Amino acid sequence: MGLFNLSRSKSIRFLRNFQKFNYVIYGVSMTATCVLLYKETREHKENFINQYADAAEEDTTTKSQPATTAQ
C-alpha cells in the first residue's frame, strides 16, 4: 500500500496530531511576528519622537534670539 502500514484509526490519530502541531507552529510564528512588529513600531515611534523633539528644541532656541531682517 504505502511506505507506512497504518490502520485507519492510527492514520486519523496521526493526522489529528499533525494538525495540532500545525496550529502550534502557526501560533509560534504569529507570536514572533507580532513581537517583531511591536518592537519595530516602538523603535520607529522613538526615532520619530526624538527627531521632532530635536526640531522643537531648535525652534525654541531660534525664537529666543532676536529676529534679524533679511536683506
C-alpha positions as a Markdown table, in Angstrom:
| # | Residue | x | y | z |
|---|---|---|---|---|
| 1 | Met | 0.0 | 0.0 | 0.0 |
| 2 | Gly | 2.5 | 2.6 | 1.1 |
| 3 | Leu | 5.6 | 3.3 | 3.0 |
| 4 | Phe | 3.8 | 3.2 | 6.3 |
| 5 | Asn | 1.4 | 0.4 | 7.1 |
| 6 | Leu | -1.1 | 2.3 | 9.3 |
| 7 | Ser | -4.6 | 1.3 | 10.2 |
| 8 | Arg | -7.5 | 3.8 | 9.8 |
| 9 | Ser | -7.5 | 4.8 | 13.5 |
| 10 | Lys | -3.8 | 5.2 | 13.6 |
| 11 | Ser | -3.8 | 7.3 | 10.5 |
| 12 | Ile | -6.6 | 9.5 | 11.8 |
| 13 | Arg | -4.7 | 10.0 | 15.1 |
| 14 | Phe | -1.6 | 10.8 | 13.2 |
| 15 | Leu | -3.4 | 13.4 | 11.1 |
| 16 | Arg | -5.0 | 15.0 | 14.2 |
| 17 | Asn | -1.6 | 15.2 | 15.9 |
| 18 | Phe | -0.2 | 16.7 | 12.8 |
| 19 | Gln | -3.0 | 19.3 | 12.7 |
| 20 | Lys | -2.3 | 20.2 | 16.3 |
| 21 | Phe | 1.4 | 20.5 | 15.5 |
| 22 | Asn | 0.5 | 22.9 | 12.6 |
| 23 | Tyr | -1.6 | 25.0 | 15.0 |
| 24 | Val | 1.4 | 25.2 | 17.4 |
| 25 | Ile | 3.7 | 26.2 | 14.6 |
| 26 | Tyr | 1.2 | 28.8 | 13.3 |
| 27 | Gly | 0.8 | 30.2 | 16.9 |
| 28 | Val | 4.6 | 30.5 | 17.4 |
| 29 | Ser | 5.1 | 32.2 | 14.0 |
| 30 | Met | 2.3 | 34.6 | 14.6 |
| 31 | Thr | 3.5 | 35.4 | 18.1 |
| 32 | Ala | 7.0 | 36.0 | 16.8 |
| 33 | Thr | 5.7 | 38.3 | 14.0 |
| 34 | Cys | 3.6 | 40.3 | 16.5 |
| 35 | Val | 6.6 | 40.7 | 18.8 |
| 36 | Leu | 8.9 | 41.8 | 16.0 |
| 37 | Leu | 6.3 | 44.3 | 14.6 |
| 38 | Tyr | 5.7 | 45.7 | 18.1 |
| 39 | Lys | 9.5 | 46.2 | 18.6 |
| 40 | Glu | 9.9 | 47.8 | 15.1 |
| 41 | Thr | 6.9 | 50.1 | 15.7 |
| 42 | Arg | 8.2 | 51.1 | 19.1 |
| 43 | Glu | 11.7 | 51.9 | 17.7 |
| 44 | His | 10.2 | 53.8 | 14.8 |
| 45 | Lys | 8.0 | 55.8 | 17.3 |
| 46 | Glu | 11.0 | 56.6 | 19.5 |
| 47 | Asn | 13.0 | 57.8 | 16.5 |
| 48 | Phe | 10.1 | 59.9 | 15.3 |
| 49 | Ile | 9.7 | 61.5 | 18.7 |
| 50 | Asn | 13.4 | 62.1 | 19.1 |
| 51 | Gln | 13.6 | 63.7 | 15.6 |
| 52 | Tyr | 10.8 | 66.1 | 16.3 |
| 53 | Ala | 12.0 | 66.8 | 19.9 |
| 54 | Asp | 15.3 | 67.9 | 18.4 |
| 55 | Ala | 13.4 | 70.1 | 15.9 |
| 56 | Ala | 11.3 | 71.6 | 18.7 |
| 57 | Glu | 14.5 | 72.4 | 20.7 |
| 58 | Glu | 16.0 | 74.1 | 17.7 |
| 59 | Asp | 12.7 | 76.0 | 17.1 |
| 60 | Thr | 12.7 | 77.3 | 20.7 |
| 61 | Thr | 16.3 | 78.4 | 20.5 |
| 62 | Thr | 15.7 | 80.3 | 17.3 |
| 63 | Lys | 12.6 | 82.0 | 18.7 |
| 64 | Ser | 14.5 | 83.2 | 21.8 |
| 65 | Gln | 17.1 | 85.0 | 19.6 |
| 66 | Pro | 16.2 | 88.5 | 18.3 |
| 67 | Ala | 14.9 | 88.4 | 14.7 |
| 68 | Thr | 17.1 | 89.8 | 12.0 |
| 69 | Thr | 15.8 | 91.3 | 8.8 |
| 70 | Ala | 16.8 | 89.6 | 5.6 |
| 71 | Gln | 18.5 | 91.9 | 3.0 |
